[in-house]
Amino acid sequence: APDILSDAKAAAAVAKVVDHLGTIDILFNVAGTNVRGAIEEIDEAQYDEVMDVNIKGAYFLCQEVGKGMMAQKRGKVINIASLTTAIGLAKVTVYTSSKGALGQLTKGLAVEWGPHNIQVNAIAPGFILTDLNRKLWENQEMLDWATGRTPAGRLGSPDDIVGTAIYLASGASDFVSGQILFVDGGIMAGSPWPL
């Protein structure tokens, strides 16, 4: 994967893709990382790594890809946000901060680039089982908490995100911009309670 953590590096990566493909019509910002721990345990290097990957890289890719999209008067940007774009979770405050910033970047660019026929949206997955977080969900207490908090009663899978991504990348979403679509099994709708 190219290093895109500066405007010059993003420009070089985008130029390489444009040279190969001709144009970039859809930017799908999926890179992400996390560090878990109470705020007093997080050092500056950990903070910088999470913020660099989760927001700085996305920012500079948007900046560079947006130049071509504005010139061609069309484009789609899809950012991968998080539940923590809207809610707080303890012991992942750097991640939460970065995903909150990504949500605001999504909205700001939707406003700025709307006149250029560029739609900018985000997908905010709920608790999704992936190879990267499988160990977390093997902890029965965590699994019970997540599935109990999710009205659908299960973890999601990457396949649960596909339809939303296709929709946001297609012409069907040409009048949808600045939205954070939660694909979360109902978590953001509310919590089950023992009534």
C-alpha positions as CSV (number, residue, x, y, z in Angstrom):
1,A,0.0,0.0,0.0
2,P,1.3,3.5,-0.8
3,D,2.3,5.8,2.0
4,I,-0.2,8.7,1.7
5,L,0.5,10.6,4.9
6,S,1.4,13.9,3.3
7,D,0.1,15.9,0.4
8,A,3.1,15.1,-1.7
9,K,2.9,11.4,-1.1
10,A,-0.9,11.4,-1.7
11,A,-0.2,13.3,-5.0
12,A,2.3,10.7,-6.1
13,A,-0.1,7.8,-5.2
14,V,-3.0,9.4,-7.0
15,A,-0.8,10.2,-10.1
16,K,0.2,6.6,-10.3
17,V,-3.5,5.4,-10.3
18,V,-4.6,8.1,-12.8
19,D,-1.7,7.1,-15.1
20,H,-2.9,3.5,-14.9
21,L,-6.7,4.0,-15.0
22,G,-7.2,7.5,-16.6
23,T,-9.5,8.9,-14.0
24,I,-10.6,8.3,-10.4
25,D,-14.4,8.3,-10.2
26,I,-14.8,6.8,-6.7
27,L,-12.5,7.2,-3.7
28,F,-13.2,4.6,-0.9
29,N,-11.2,5.6,2.2
30,V,-11.0,2.3,4.2
31,A,-7.6,2.5,5.9
32,G,-7.9,2.4,9.7
33,T,-6.1,1.4,12.8
34,N,-6.8,1.5,16.5
35,V,-5.0,1.5,19.9
36,R,-6.9,0.5,23.0
37,G,-6.2,1.9,26.4
38,A,-7.2,4.5,28.9
39,I,-6.2,8.0,27.9
40,E,-3.4,8.2,30.5
41,E,-1.8,5.1,28.9
42,I,-1.7,6.5,25.3
43,D,1.6,8.0,24.3
44,E,2.3,10.5,21.5
45,A,3.5,7.9,19.0
46,Q,0.4,5.8,19.4
47,Y,-1.8,9.0,19.1
48,D,0.1,10.0,15.9
49,E,-0.2,6.6,14.3
50,V,-4.0,6.4,14.8
51,M,-4.6,10.0,13.7
52,D,-2.3,9.7,10.7
53,V,-3.9,6.6,9.3
54,N,-7.5,7.4,10.2
55,I,-7.8,11.0,9.3
56,K,-4.6,12.5,7.9
57,G,-4.3,9.9,5.1
58,A,-8.0,10.3,4.3
59,Y,-7.7,14.1,4.2
60,F,-4.8,14.2,1.8
61,L,-6.3,11.5,-0.4
62,C,-9.5,13.5,-0.6
63,Q,-7.5,16.7,-1.3
64,E,-5.7,15.1,-4.2
65,V,-8.4,13.0,-5.7
66,G,-10.8,15.9,-5.4
67,K,-8.8,17.9,-7.8
68,G,-9.5,15.5,-10.6
69,M,-13.1,15.0,-9.6
70,M,-13.7,18.8,-9.6
71,A,-12.1,19.0,-13.1
72,Q,-14.3,16.2,-14.4
73,K,-17.4,17.6,-12.5
74,R,-18.3,14.3,-10.9
75,G,-17.2,11.8,-8.3
76,K,-18.0,9.8,-5.2
77,V,-16.1,9.7,-2.0
78,I,-17.0,7.0,0.6
79,N,-15.3,7.2,3.9
80,I,-15.4,4.3,6.4
81,A,-16.5,5.9,9.7
82,S,-17.5,4.1,12.9
83,L,-20.1,3.9,15.6
84,T,-17.6,6.2,17.4
85,T,-18.2,8.8,14.8
86,A,-21.4,9.5,16.8
87,I,-21.0,7.8,20.2
88,G,-18.2,7.6,22.7
89,L,-16.6,4.3,23.8
90,A,-14.2,4.2,26.7
91,K,-10.5,3.2,26.2
92,V,-10.5,4.0,22.5
93,T,-10.4,7.8,22.7
94,V,-7.8,8.3,20.0
95,Y,-9.9,6.2,17.6
96,T,-13.1,8.0,18.6
97,S,-11.4,11.3,18.0
98,S,-10.2,10.3,14.6
99,K,-13.5,8.9,13.4
100,G,-15.3,12.0,14.7
101,A,-13.0,14.1,12.6
102,L,-13.7,11.8,9.6
103,G,-17.4,12.3,10.0
104,Q,-16.9,16.1,10.0
105,L,-14.6,15.9,7.0
106,T,-17.3,14.0,5.2
107,K,-19.9,16.7,5.9
108,G,-17.5,19.6,5.2
109,L,-16.5,18.1,1.8
110,A,-20.1,17.4,0.9
111,V,-20.8,21.1,1.3
112,E,-17.6,22.3,-0.4
113,W,-17.8,19.9,-3.4
114,G,-21.6,19.7,-3.9
115,P,-21.4,22.4,-6.6
116,H,-19.0,20.2,-8.5
117,N,-21.4,17.2,-8.6
118,I,-19.3,15.2,-6.1
119,Q,-21.1,13.3,-3.4
120,V,-19.2,12.6,-0.1
121,N,-20.7,10.1,2.3
122,A,-19.5,7.8,5.0
123,I,-20.5,4.3,6.1
124,A,-20.4,3.7,9.8
125,P,-20.3,0.0,10.5
126,G,-21.5,-1.5,13.8
127,F,-19.7,-4.4,15.4
128,I,-18.3,-6.3,12.4
129,L,-16.4,-9.6,12.7
130,T,-13.2,-9.4,10.7
131,D,-9.9,-11.2,10.7
132,L,-8.4,-8.1,12.3
133,N,-10.7,-8.1,15.3
134,R,-11.6,-11.8,15.6
135,K,-9.6,-12.1,18.9
136,L,-11.7,-9.4,20.5
137,W,-14.9,-11.1,19.7
138,E,-13.6,-14.5,20.9
139,N,-13.8,-12.9,24.4
140,Q,-17.3,-14.1,25.5
141,E,-17.9,-11.1,27.7
142,M,-17.3,-8.7,24.8
143,L,-19.3,-10.8,22.4
144,D,-22.3,-11.0,24.8
145,W,-22.1,-7.2,25.3
146,A,-22.0,-6.4,21.6
147,T,-24.7,-8.8,20.6
148,G,-26.8,-7.7,23.5
149,R,-26.4,-4.1,22.5
150,T,-27.2,-4.8,18.9
151,P,-31.0,-5.1,18.2
152,A,-30.2,-7.6,15.4
153,G,-28.7,-9.8,18.1
154,R,-25.5,-10.6,16.2
155,L,-22.2,-9.3,14.9
156,G,-22.2,-8.0,11.4
157,S,-20.0,-9.3,8.6
158,P,-18.1,-7.5,5.9
159,D,-20.9,-8.7,3.5
160,D,-23.4,-6.6,5.4
161,I,-21.5,-3.5,4.3
162,V,-21.3,-4.3,0.6
163,G,-24.8,-3.2,-0.4
164,T,-24.4,0.2,1.2
165,A,-21.1,0.7,-0.5
166,I,-22.5,-0.2,-3.9
167,Y,-25.4,2.2,-3.4
168,L,-23.1,5.1,-2.4
169,A,-20.8,4.4,-5.4
170,S,-23.7,4.3,-7.8
171,G,-25.9,6.8,-9.6
172,A,-28.7,5.8,-7.2
173,S,-27.1,8.1,-4.6
174,D,-26.5,11.1,-6.8
175,F,-28.7,13.3,-4.5
176,V,-27.3,11.9,-1.2
177,S,-24.3,13.7,0.2
178,G,-22.9,14.5,3.6
179,Q,-24.5,11.5,5.2
180,I,-23.1,9.0,7.7
181,L,-25.0,5.8,7.1
182,F,-24.9,3.5,10.1
183,V,-24.8,-0.2,9.1
184,D,-25.1,-1.4,12.6
185,G,-27.9,-3.9,13.1
186,G,-29.9,-1.2,14.8
187,I,-27.5,0.1,17.4
188,M,-28.0,3.8,16.7
189,A,-31.8,3.3,16.8
190,G,-31.6,2.6,20.5
191,S,-30.9,0.0,23.1
192,P,-32.9,-3.1,24.1
193,W,-34.1,-2.9,27.7
194,P,-35.6,-5.4,30.1
195,L,-39.2,-4.1,30.2
